[in-house]
Amino acid sequence: MGDSREHWMFGMSSTRRAAALALVVCALALSVAVPLRNYLSQRSELAEVQQQQERLREQVTELEQRKAELQDPAQIEAEARRRLRYVRPGETPYIVQVPDAPPDSAAPPESAERPQPWYSDLWRSANPSADEGSER
């Protein structure tokens, strides 16, 4: 009697039904995986684009402020003096150059000897006894 009931449901045994169910579940999982991956990647891309858009809005605001500042002739003159070193007729420009670091007077001066040619170094490395007698 149990045997007739198994054949009654879709005319298949329980093993075949389980295999068919597994096949259907795999097909559904594969059909959902690609659109889900696309959705998630587009969502992260949208967040990046929104951040970039916000940065660009801030940049536009800064540039508009800068444009408004440059409408003033006094500001243009100040920029020309500072960046281009313009002076008015009759003015005397002075440029003061401050050294980065004072020279260290406690440091010993560099060796005043002339550098030896390469073959002298080669000869000294090949013949250590020649180093003692070749000092000038």
Secondary structure by P-SEA (a helix, b strand, c coil): caaaaaaacccccaaaaaaaaaaaaaaaaaaaaaaaaaaaaaaaaaaaaaaaaaaaaaaaaaaaaaaaaaccaaaaaaaaaaccccccccbbbbbbbbbccccccccccccccccccaaaaaaaaacaaaaaaacc
